[in-house]
C-alpha cells in the first residue's frame, strides 16, 4: 500500500464468508461492494455481513466506510429461482431513503468465465465482446459513478461545515456591527 498514490482504485476481493480477512478489508477500505449469488444461504447471510460492516463503521475504526451497492453475480436468469432471489434482494434491502442498494447491472454466469480462469486471464482478455465482459464494464461504470457522486456529496458537506465553522460567532458579529455602525 506504500504506492497507493499510483492507483486510482485498489480492489480487495474477499471470500464469501465472514472472516478475519473480510473484516480487515472493511477496516482499510473507503468503499465496498457486496456480491451476492442467487442462493438462499447467500441472501440469508446478508444481514450478518451488514452487521459486520456496521461494526467496522464504529468510531475509532472506519466510520467513513461506504456501501456502494450490492451486486448480483453468478445470475442465471433462465432459472426462475435466481430471478426471484434477484427481485427479493432489490426489494428487501433499500437504504433509509428508499434508494435501491443493488446495482442496476447484474453479472451473469457463463462457461467462458471458467475458461478464462483456467487460462490465468480475465474474461475481458479472453473474450472481450462476451455478454458477461460487457456486464463487467457496465458494473465498472456504475462503480465509478457512485464513487464520483459520493465524493461530490462529501465535498459539499465539508464545504457546508467549513462555512459554519468560519461564520462569525454572535459576539464577533455584534462587534463587527458595532464597528460598522460607529
Steps between C-alpha positions, in 0.01 A plus 500: 500500500804729507438571133134583557536830316583315179154349474154642459341190652627204697251215509510248783297194405419304813339162541125456529500430874573727793863454592788692649607593146155635415472699823853635449407611149208698648743676731732628223250568222326819402226321307367151472275299275324190624469227241209260533434181312133403459489235769310483828813480718652810339181704534447381859858595595469858373373640833807352672728665245324832551543457878877444453514812287311693767760390754780616271332842473512564874697803621870427530480240228390598149193725538525623138468151347234534231282236334498571128235235436435128475581313181315192391756263353489154354144568388339252267184678397373183333440368852178627656643471850797722408259763369301486824812542713613794290163670544494423874846650547394818321180536702622384841811711525449870445672790666313717749407741219352205306779520244576151369807338649551277195692604190294509183756276333488130574784267404387175341667165516668356190732215406738763359579614856643158589685489169672832575575393858675183382708708259605730784339799331198720542186443299553837333845383382369168367162607361477881497164509320330233711172602666653459847802713401254774410327453835831546683563821305152627586561416866832688492322806361238480776770468767683808370172695483411408859847591629496830309156583638598410856823702481301803375254459790789481749660812350170688524464393865856614575425832330186545710692411817778741407242776448354432844839495673616816320179693574547765766384419849217715636746712701724547193195596293393749767849654515505521120156664506614749768812588299301533177245726670758715676 
